[in-house]
Amino acid sequence: MQVVKTPQARCRAAIARCDITPPVGIYHRMWGAALHDRATGVHRPLEATLLWLEPRVPEAGEAQIILALDHCILDAQELQRIRQSIQDRTQVAYENILVTLSHTHGSGWMSRTRSDLPGGELLEPYLDGLAERMGLLAQEVQCRVAPAFIVYGTGRCHLATHRDYFDEQRKRFVCGFNPDGCADDTLLLARVSDAAGTTLATIVNYACHPTTLAWDNTLISPDWVGAMREVIEQTEGGHCLFLQGASGDLGPREGFVGDMAIADRNGRQVGHAALSALATFPPPGTEYRYAGAVISGTAIGTWRHEPLDEEVPHGMDHWHWEQLVVDLPYRLDLPTLEQTTSERDHWLAEESQARAETDELRVRDCRAQVEQRTRQLTRLNNLVPGRSYPLTLRLGILGEAIWVFVPGELYQIFQLTLRERFATHPVYVTTLTNDWQPGYIPPASTYGYEIYQEVIAATSPGCLESLIETISRRLTVLLKQAQAWQALQ
């Protein structure tokens, strides 16, 4: 081998960011065990980062927008409002607008269904303003789109650990650090630079729940993602765009605390791991070529970064995006609305009794049980009627990389399998895109063990495996078409 090629893309791009931090005092409770309702302050600001992408040649396809928000979950209606606002301002096709969430549990639950709770009166104006501001942000970016290079690469980070732990004392699985479990340490990166080589954006695709901060935290926070961005941007410049990978069974080694210092430490770990990998990236538009031997104390083999031949067709110009709908059958034992409502009423009564007896620990436990049923009711009310859930995902081939944007929360096996099957291409997997339903989609092997993610899953065993196969088949076709396209150029 005399040439080492780095996966790249040529396109047109622009990026912008704005602060989307909710007001202090807004409804914030995200955890069942939390005793507070209102946010008491701000750890770090929440941010919205919008990346606009277009093909190098306009005739090759339509613009795509990736909007990354520092929120845990947003109702489908809110995401639709944001996408519609962007479409109205830019005329970009609705299906080409991808709104993805960092999944920070420190942002609070931003749902209008919580408007009757303390701090809930601030939710509606905040969410109305969020949609409007995202439209304006997209309009601002649209005016700055220019030729760009994307260089893809991979690093490693050990923040993420397996989080399905068997509690021997209770003889049940709990959601927490499992020191014996396997965890995907893949850190996929992309550097987007302009024609002069200046970094516009650093894309970080990593799978790890932002659950450093939990029920003891009363501050609005992006969790570890905030410190990660700060570390990267101080060195690289531009904006850091975070894409949450398939982390259904992955979380930080040290988490579920109220200590901001730990969240920042976790973020710095990811940030420095990213910088280590980014330091190895070659200049855009080049390949690493053997330059021959130089006679010194011995014959020294030399290599140089050489510009790619502009006259030769390159896979890095390829551009294809499409929408794919996969029907996932619901589980047969899915709880009913009536059953869940009855259980919630029971725990509300228990909570009232505990308050009367001033039993704070019992109050916390009862509130957690009530919150679990409330969230189950929210999930059930938002599921599409019928026997299956139509999961709408987005597939893209941007230059020499594969992009997969999918709703819900998937286990790491999803991205591990796709990356193994398509090992010659970097595969960027982003979850919680355009919807958080149908929630968790665990592998069939987890069903029946009372693991949290499986207990609340709406889809039946085998859905994750079916989704992997459907996407794999489609990507195989698309890559063959890409090869044929390149051969004809």
C-alpha positions in Angstrom: 0.0 0.0 0.0 1.4 3.4 -1.0 -1.6 5.6 -0.2 -3.5 6.0 3.0 -6.9 7.6 2.5 -8.9 9.4 5.1 -12.7 9.5 4.7 -13.8 13.0 3.7 -16.7 14.9 2.1 -16.9 18.1 0.0 -20.0 20.1 0.4 -21.4 23.5 1.3 -21.9 24.3 5.0 -22.5 26.9 7.7 -23.1 26.7 11.4 -24.5 29.0 14.2 -25.4 28.8 17.8 -27.7 30.5 20.3 -28.4 30.3 24.0 -31.7 28.5 24.8 -31.4 28.4 28.6 -34.9 28.5 30.3 -35.6 31.0 33.0 -34.7 30.2 36.6 -37.8 29.1 38.4 -39.2 27.1 35.5 -40.5 23.6 36.1 -37.4 21.4 36.3 -38.1 18.0 37.9 -36.8 15.3 35.7 -36.3 12.5 38.3 -38.9 10.6 40.2 -36.7 10.8 43.3 -36.4 14.6 43.1 -38.0 16.6 45.9 -37.8 20.0 44.1 -40.0 21.2 41.2 -38.5 24.5 40.1 -35.0 25.2 38.8 -33.0 27.2 41.4 -30.2 28.4 39.1 -28.0 27.6 36.1 -24.9 25.4 36.0 -24.0 26.1 32.4 -26.2 27.5 29.7 -28.2 25.3 27.4 -27.4 25.8 23.7 -28.8 25.2 20.3 -26.3 24.5 17.5 -27.5 24.4 13.9 -25.5 22.9 11.0 -26.6 23.6 7.5 -25.4 21.2 4.8 -25.8 21.4 1.0 -24.3 19.3 -1.8 -21.2 20.7 -3.6 -23.3 20.8 -6.8 -26.8 22.1 -6.3 -28.3 19.6 -8.7 -27.1 16.7 -6.6 -29.7 17.2 -3.9 -31.4 19.3 -1.3 -30.2 21.1 1.8 -30.2 19.3 5.1 -30.4 20.9 8.5 -29.1 19.3 11.7 -30.2 21.1 14.8 -28.8 19.9 18.1 -30.6 21.1 21.3 -29.6 20.7 24.9 -32.8 19.1 26.1 -33.6 15.7 27.5 -36.9 15.0 25.7 -39.4 17.2 23.9 -42.9 16.2 23.0 -43.5 15.4 19.3 -45.6 18.4 18.9 -42.8 20.7 20.1 -40.3 19.2 17.6 -42.9 19.6 14.9 -43.3 23.3 15.8 -39.6 23.8 15.6 -39.2 22.0 12.3 -42.2 24.0 10.9 -40.7 27.3 12.0 -37.5 26.4 10.3 -39.3 25.4 7.1 -41.3 28.6 7.1 -38.2 30.7 7.4 -35.9 28.9 5.0 -38.2 26.9 2.6 -36.1 23.7 3.4 -38.2 20.6 3.0 -39.7 19.5 6.3 -38.3 16.0 6.1 -34.8 17.4 5.6 -34.9 19.1 9.0 -33.4 16.9 11.7 -33.8 18.1 15.3 -31.8 16.0 17.7 -31.4 16.2 21.5 -28.3 15.9 23.7 -30.6 14.1 26.2 -29.2 16.0 29.2 -31.3 15.2 32.2 -30.3 18.5 33.8 -32.4 20.5 31.4 -35.7 19.5 33.1 -38.8 18.1 31.6 -40.0 20.7 29.0 -43.6 19.6 28.4 -46.8 21.6 28.3 -48.4 18.7 30.1 -46.5 20.0 33.2 -48.0 23.5 33.1 -50.1 23.0 36.2 -47.1 22.2 38.4 -44.9 24.7 40.2 -42.9 26.6 37.6 -45.1 25.1 34.8 -46.5 28.6 34.0 -43.1 29.4 32.4 -43.2 26.4 30.1 -45.6 27.6 27.4 -43.9 30.9 26.7 -40.5 29.3 26.7 -41.5 26.6 24.2 -43.3 29.1 22.0 -40.2 31.3 21.9 -37.9 28.3 21.3 -39.6 27.4 18.0 -39.6 31.0 16.8 -35.9 31.4 17.7 -34.9 28.2 15.9 -36.5 29.5 12.7 -34.5 32.8 13.0 -31.3 30.8 13.7 -31.8 28.8 10.5 -32.5 31.9 8.5 -29.3 33.5 9.9 -27.2 30.4 8.9 -28.7 30.2 5.4 -27.1 33.5 4.5 -23.6 32.2 5.3 -23.5 28.8 3.4 -20.1 28.4 1.6 -17.9 25.7 0.2 -16.6 23.3 2.9 -14.6 20.2 3.6 -15.4 17.5 6.1 -12.7 15.2 7.4 -13.9 12.1 9.3 -12.1 10.2 12.0 -12.3 8.0 15.1 -11.1 8.3 18.7 -11.7 6.4 21.9 -13.2 7.5 25.2 -13.9 5.5 28.4 -16.5 7.7 30.0 -19.4 5.5 28.9 -19.9 2.3 30.9 -22.6 -0.4 30.8 -25.5 0.5 33.1 -27.5 -2.6 33.6 -26.3 -3.8 37.0 -27.6 -6.8 38.9 -28.2 -6.0 42.5 -27.5 -9.2 44.4 -29.1 -8.0 47.6 -32.4 -7.2 45.9 -32.1 -9.9 43.3 -33.0 -7.6 40.5 -31.5 -5.4 37.8 -30.9 -1.7 38.6 -29.9 1.1 36.3 -26.4 1.9 37.3 -22.7 1.3 36.6 -21.9 -2.3 35.8 -18.1 -2.8 36.1 -18.3 -6.2 34.3 -20.4 -5.0 31.4 -19.1 -4.1 27.9 -19.3 -0.5 26.7 -18.7 0.9 23.2 -15.9 3.4 23.5 -16.1 4.6 19.9 -15.8 8.4 19.6 -16.7 9.4 16.0 -15.5 12.9 15.0 -15.8 15.2 12.0 -14.0 18.5 11.4 -15.9 20.9 9.1 -13.6 23.6 7.6 -14.0 26.3 5.1 -12.0 26.8 1.9 -9.2 28.5 3.8 -8.9 25.6 6.2 -10.5 27.4 9.2 -12.5 25.1 11.5 -16.2 25.9 11.3 -17.5 23.0 13.4 -16.3 19.9 15.2 -18.9 17.1 15.2 -18.8 14.7 18.2 -20.8 11.5 17.9 -20.6 9.6 21.2 -22.9 7.3 23.1 -23.2 8.1 26.8 -26.3 9.2 28.7 -25.8 12.7 30.2 -26.9 11.5 33.6 -24.1 12.7 35.8 -26.5 15.0 37.5 -29.7 13.5 39.0 -32.4 14.1 41.6 -30.1 16.2 44.0 -29.4 18.7 41.2 -31.7 21.7 41.1 -29.7 23.6 38.4 -30.4 23.9 34.7 -27.4 22.1 33.1 -26.2 20.5 29.8 -24.5 17.9 32.1 -21.1 16.7 30.8 -21.8 17.9 27.2 -21.2 21.6 28.2 -17.7 21.1 29.5 -16.9 18.8 26.6 -17.8 21.6 24.1 -15.8 24.2 26.0 -12.7 22.1 25.9 -12.9 21.4 22.2 -13.9 24.9 21.2 -11.0 26.5 23.1 -8.5 24.5 21.0 -10.3 24.0 17.7 -12.3 27.2 17.4 -15.7 27.1 15.7 -18.7 25.4 17.3 -18.9 21.8 18.7 -22.0 19.9 17.6 -22.8 17.0 19.8 -24.8 14.0 18.4 -26.0 11.4 21.0 -25.3 7.9 19.9 -27.1 4.7 20.8 -26.7 4.8 24.6 -29.8 3.0 25.9 -27.5 0.8 28.0 -24.6 3.2 28.5 -24.0 6.0 31.1 -21.1 7.7 32.8 -19.0 5.7 35.2 -19.6 8.2 37.9 -23.2 9.5 37.7 -26.5 10.1 39.4 -25.0 12.8 41.6 -25.7 16.4 42.3 -22.1 17.6 42.1 -21.4 20.0 39.1 -17.7 19.3 39.4 -18.2 15.7 38.5 -20.3 16.6 35.4 -17.6 19.0 34.2 -14.9 16.4 34.9 -16.8 13.9 32.8 -17.1 16.4 30.0 -13.5 17.2 30.0 -12.7 13.5 29.7 -14.7 13.4 26.4 -13.3 16.7 25.2 -9.7 15.8 25.7 -10.2 12.4 24.1 -11.7 14.2 21.1 -8.8 16.6 20.9 -6.3 13.7 21.0 -8.0 12.1 17.9 -8.4 15.5 16.1 -4.7 16.1 16.4 -4.1 13.2 14.0 -6.5 14.5 11.3 -4.8 15.3 8.0 -5.4 18.5 6.1 -8.7 18.4 4.1 -8.5 17.5 0.5 -5.3 15.4 0.9 -4.2 11.8 1.0 -1.1 10.4 2.8 1.2 9.1 0.1 4.5 7.2 0.2 7.2 9.6 -1.2 10.1 7.2 -1.5 13.3 6.5 0.3 15.9 8.9 1.6 19.4 7.6 2.3 20.5 8.5 5.8 22.1 6.1 8.3 19.8 3.7 6.5 17.1 3.9 3.9 14.3 6.0 5.4 10.8 5.6 4.0 9.1 9.0 3.8 5.4 9.9 3.5 3.7 13.2 2.6 0.2 14.6 2.6 -0.5 15.2 -1.1 -3.5 17.1 -2.6 -6.1 14.9 -4.2 -6.3 15.0 -7.9 -9.2 17.4 -8.8 -9.7 15.6 -12.1 -10.3 12.2 -10.6 -13.9 11.4 -9.4 -14.1 11.2 -5.6 -16.5 9.5 -3.3 -16.3 12.5 -1.1 -18.6 14.4 -3.4 -21.4 11.8 -3.0 -24.7 13.2 -1.6 -27.8 11.1 -0.8 -30.4 11.5 1.9 -33.7 9.7 2.3 -36.5 8.9 4.7 -37.2 5.3 5.7 -40.2 4.1 7.7 -40.0 0.8 9.7 -43.1 -0.6 11.4 -42.2 -2.0 14.8 -44.9 -4.1 16.5 -46.1 -3.2 20.0 -45.5 -5.6 22.8 -48.5 -7.8 23.7 -48.3 -7.0 27.4 -48.2 -3.2 26.9 -49.9 -1.6 29.9 -53.3 0.0 29.4 -54.3 3.6 30.2 -56.9 2.3 32.7 -54.4 0.1 34.5 -51.7 2.8 34.7 -54.2 5.4 35.9 -55.4 3.1 38.7 -51.8 2.5 39.8 -51.1 6.3 39.8 -54.2 7.0 41.9 -53.0 4.4 44.4 -49.6 6.0 44.8 -51.0 9.5 45.0 -53.0 8.3 48.0 -49.9 6.7 49.5 -48.0 10.0 49.0 -50.8 11.9 50.8 -50.6 9.5 53.7 -46.8 9.8 53.9 -47.0 13.6 54.0 -49.6 13.4 56.8 -47.1 11.3 58.7 -44.2 13.6 57.8 -42.3 10.6 56.5 -39.9 12.3 54.0 -38.3 9.1 52.7 -41.7 7.5 52.1 -42.8 10.8 50.4 -39.8 10.6 48.0 -40.6 6.9 47.2 -44.2 7.6 46.6 -43.5 10.6 44.4 -41.2 8.5 42.3 -43.9 5.8 41.9 -46.4 8.5 40.9 -43.9 10.0 38.4 -43.3 6.6 36.8 -47.0 6.2 36.1 -47.4 9.8 34.9 -44.6 9.2 32.4 -46.1 5.9 31.4 -49.4 7.7 30.7 -47.6 10.3 28.6 -45.9 7.5 26.6 -49.2 5.6 26.1 -51.0 8.8 25.0 -48.4 9.7 22.5 -48.1 6.3 20.8 -49.5 5.9 17.3 -52.8 3.9 17.4 -52.7 0.5 15.9 -50.6 -2.7 16.3 -47.2 -1.2 15.4 -45.2 2.0 15.7 -44.1 3.5 12.3 -40.5 4.5 13.1 -39.4 7.3 10.7 -35.7 7.5 10.4 -33.2 9.4 8.1 -30.3 7.8 6.2 -27.6 9.8 4.5 -24.4 9.3 2.6 -22.4 12.4 2.9 -19.1 12.0 1.0 -17.5 8.8 2.3 -19.5 8.5 5.6 -22.9 7.0 6.5 -25.3 9.0 8.7 -28.2 7.4 10.5 -30.7 9.6 12.4 -33.4 7.7 14.4 -36.0 8.5 17.0 -36.1 6.9 20.5 -33.4 5.4 22.5 -31.5 2.3 21.2 -29.0 0.0 22.8 -25.3 0.1 21.8 -25.6 -3.1 19.8 -27.4 -1.0 17.1 -24.4 1.1 16.3 -21.8 -1.6 16.9 -23.5 -3.9 14.4 -23.9 -1.3 11.7 -20.2 -0.2 12.1 -19.1 -3.8 11.9 -21.1 -4.5 8.7 -20.0 -1.3 7.0 -16.5 -1.1 8.4 -15.1 0.7 5.3 -17.2 3.7 6.1 -17.5 5.8 9.3 -21.1 5.3 10.5 -22.6 8.2 12.5 -25.6 7.1 14.6 -27.7 9.7 16.2 -30.7 8.9 18.4 -33.6 11.0 19.8 -34.0 12.7 16.4 -37.4 14.3 15.6 -39.1 12.3 18.3 -38.4 10.5 21.6 -41.1 7.9 20.9 -41.3 4.9 21.0 -38.8 5.3 23.9 -36.3 2.5 24.5 -35.9 -0.1 21.8 -33.8 -2.8 23.6 -32.5 -6.1 22.1 -34.6 -9.2 22.5 -32.1 -10.7 25.0 -33.0 -8.1 27.7 -36.8 -8.9 27.8 -38.1 -10.8 30.8 -35.3 -9.7 33.2 -37.1 -6.6 34.5 -34.4 -4.3 33.3 -35.7 -0.7 33.4 -35.4 0.0 29.7 -37.2 -3.2 28.8 -40.0 -2.7 31.4 -41.0 0.7 29.9 -40.3 -0.3 26.2 -43.4 -0.1 24.0 -42.2 -2.3 21.2 -41.9 -6.1 21.2 -38.9 -8.3 21.4 -37.0 -8.5 18.2 -37.8 -4.9 17.0 -34.2 -3.7 17.4 -32.9 -6.7 15.5 -35.5 -6.1 12.7 -34.5 -2.4 12.6 -30.8 -3.3 12.2 -31.6 -5.7 9.3 -33.9 -3.3 7.5 -31.3 -0.5 7.7 -28.5 -2.8 6.7 -30.3 -3.9 3.6 -31.0 -0.4 2.5 -27.5 0.9 3.2 -26.1 -2.0 1.1 -28.2 -0.9 -1.9 -27.3 2.8 -1.4 -23.6 2.1 -1.2 -23.8 0.0 -4.4 -25.5 3.0 -6.1 -22.9 5.3 -4.8 -20.1 3.2 -6.3 -22.0 3.1 -9.6 -22.4 6.9 -9.5 -18.7 7.4 -8.9 -17.8 5.0 -11.8 -19.9 7.1 -14.2 -18.4 10.4 -13.3 
